[in-house]
Amino acid sequence: MAEVSLKIEGMMCEHCRATVDKAIRSVKGVQEVSVDLQEEQARVVYDPGSTDLDTIISAVAEAGYKVIDQA
């Protein structure tokens, strides 16, 4: 498993947080997601054999938000 923290721009309310959470969870291979509205970040645990970071970032973008940093 791999873990990454994504800094996400544009989340302003609980609906935004839920939308980002749902978008990331929809990616095959994602095992855990924790989205923090105040910190504007998501912690994601995923299986690198099933998905990659670019796919997760694309899912966030398709939901209408932008990943501005990753760690």
N, C-alpha and C positions, 0 to 999 in steps of 0.2 A: 504494500500500500504506500501511496505517496500522500503528503499533506502540503497544502498551500494556503496562504492567507492572501486574499484579494482585496485591495482598496477599491471601493466602488463609488463612482460619482453619480449623483442624481437622486439618491434615496432620501425622501423627505417625510415619509409617514409610514404607518404600519402596513398599509396596502402595498407600498413600494417594497418594504422588507419581505412581505409574503410573496410578491411577484418574483423577486430575485431568488428567494428560497425555492419556489416551485420550478423556476427555469433551470436552476442548477440540479435539482433532484431529478429532473426529466432526462438528464444525460446518463446514458447507460454506462455503468462502471463507477458511478458516484456512490460512495458508501455512507458518508456522513456530511451534513451541512449544518452550519451554525452562522446565521446572518445577524449581525449586530447593527441596529439602526443608528445608535449614537456614534459609534466608531466608524460607521460607513464602511464596514468590511465584512467579508465572509471567510470562514474557515472551511475548507473542503478537504475531505479525505476521499481519495479515489484509487481505483485499480489502474495503473499505467498500462496494463495489458489489454484493457477494454476501452480506455479513452485517453485523451491527452489534455494538456492545459489549454491549448488553442480551442478545442471543442467546447470546453467549459466557458472560456471567455466569449466565444461566439454565442453561446446560449444566453449569457448575460446581455450581450449586445442586442440580440433578437428580442429580448424582453424590454428593451428601451433604455438600458443603462450602460455605463462605460466603466470598464476596469482601467484604473489609472496607475496602479502599481501592484506588484506581487512580491511575496516573500516566502 
